[in-house]
Amino acid sequence: MEHIVTVQDAVTAFADFMEPTDAELDAIEQEMPLILAEVDLLDAQIITLDRTPTELDTRRTRRALARVLAERVALANRSTAASLPGGAA
């Protein structure tokens, strides 16, 4: 019979190498406007789940979607500009 044991160290151990690097934190910070726009879109969609959407709900969802798309374009432009030599886009 084999004994089943927990692997407590593997589950709860946090080493320094598991923390996000400065580059990863910078990438998250750069993507934060898009993340917040997606959260707003999700909030607008959640509001309409349990009821018939009103005109205000429809406008809120449309506005949030437009903001998400604009932030995606802005992020893509920033990423492209940062990766091209000479800053040319």
C-alpha positions in Angstrom: 0.0 0.0 0.0 1.3 3.4 -0.9 0.7 6.3 1.4 -0.7 9.5 -0.1 1.1 12.6 1.3 0.8 16.2 0.6 3.4 18.2 -1.1 3.1 21.2 1.2 6.4 22.8 0.2 5.6 22.8 -3.5 2.2 24.3 -2.9 3.1 27.1 -0.5 6.7 27.8 -1.4 7.4 31.2 -2.9 10.9 31.9 -4.1 12.3 35.1 -5.4 12.4 33.8 -9.0 8.6 33.4 -8.9 8.0 37.2 -8.5 7.3 39.2 -11.7 10.4 40.9 -13.2 10.6 44.6 -13.8 10.1 44.0 -17.5 6.9 41.9 -16.8 5.6 44.7 -14.5 6.3 47.3 -17.1 4.4 45.2 -19.7 1.4 44.9 -17.4 1.5 48.7 -16.7 1.6 49.3 -20.5 -1.5 47.0 -21.0 -3.4 48.4 -18.0 -5.6 50.9 -20.1 -6.7 47.9 -22.2 -7.4 45.8 -19.2 -9.5 48.5 -17.6 -11.4 49.0 -20.8 -12.1 45.3 -21.0 -13.4 45.3 -17.4 -15.7 48.2 -18.3 -17.0 46.2 -21.3 -17.5 43.1 -19.1 -19.4 45.2 -16.5 -21.7 46.6 -19.2 -22.4 43.1 -20.5 -23.0 41.7 -17.1 -25.6 44.4 -16.4 -27.7 43.2 -19.3 -27.6 39.5 -18.4 -30.8 39.4 -16.2 -32.9 41.9 -18.0 -33.8 43.3 -21.4 -31.2 45.9 -22.3 -32.5 49.5 -22.3 -31.2 52.1 -24.7 -28.8 53.3 -22.0 -27.4 49.8 -21.6 -27.0 49.5 -25.3 -25.1 52.8 -25.5 -23.0 51.9 -22.5 -22.0 48.5 -24.1 -21.3 50.2 -27.5 -19.2 52.9 -25.9 -17.2 50.3 -23.9 -16.6 48.2 -27.0 -15.4 51.2 -28.8 -13.0 52.0 -26.0 -11.7 48.5 -26.0 -11.0 48.6 -29.7 -9.3 52.0 -29.4 -7.1 50.8 -26.6 -6.2 47.7 -28.6 -5.1 49.9 -31.5 -3.2 52.2 -29.2 -1.4 49.2 -27.6 -0.6 47.7 -31.0 0.8 51.0 -32.2 2.9 51.4 -29.0 4.2 47.9 -29.3 5.1 48.3 -33.0 6.8 51.7 -32.5 8.9 50.2 -29.6 10.0 47.2 -31.7 11.0 49.0 -34.9 14.5 50.4 -35.1 14.7 54.2 -35.4 11.2 54.7 -34.0 9.6 54.5 -37.4 6.1 53.0 -37.5 
